[in-house]
């Protein structure tokens, strides 16, 4: 009789393990005839909020992070501002050393001598990191921002979120020359600044077997960008 609880626990553990094995992993890319024409509408039901502005050292711009208000509710029918709202989080970004992180809809730039505020992008997006390349600015006076973000609903579930492919973008401080540098439908793995050569290196992975996942059977691409150049041309290199 003393072994009976252990037996039940073992059966439950096996059942849970079996369920986990059977649950298919959500693909990051869904391929069909519409894949190259994916569009995503902005969700008007979300409540946008902006953090207080940030000024990167040595720049003439304020950066306003914009994201969704996080509402933690007690009941399903609770409404924003009602007595049933349990908690609100008005902070939508975090600031590190020359880097803004979060799950942001947009960044808005404002010159310190102006009241005009301009958005980085006018399209639906999820910005995960925005990094100011301070060492490059100190050496070359080029004030460049690097963004890790999601710009396309690649799994076609009707929303842009972390289940979609990450991309690499660059712009000047202020949002000018905002351009995508990683190839469409290639997942950004990481990037690294090499100050000595004024280069931004980054890796992406391509779903070459078209199974919707990024795995060991797919192809890695190694790239760098000459930050001294105004064209920011992406060049491939082969370290292996």
Buried (B, 14 or more C-beta within 10 A) or exposed (E): EEEEEEEEEEEEEEEEEEEEEEEEEEBBBBBEEEBEEBEBEEEEEEEEBBBEBBEBEEBBBBBBBBBBEBBEBEEEEBEEEEEEBEEBEEEBBEBEEBBBBBBBBBBBBBBEEEEEEBBBBEEBBBBBBBBBBBBBBEBEEBBBBBBBBBBBBBBBBEBBEEBBBBBBBBBBBBBEEBEBBBBEBBBBBEBEBEEEEBBBBBBBBBBEEEEBBBEEEBEEBBBBBBBEEEEBEBEEEEEE
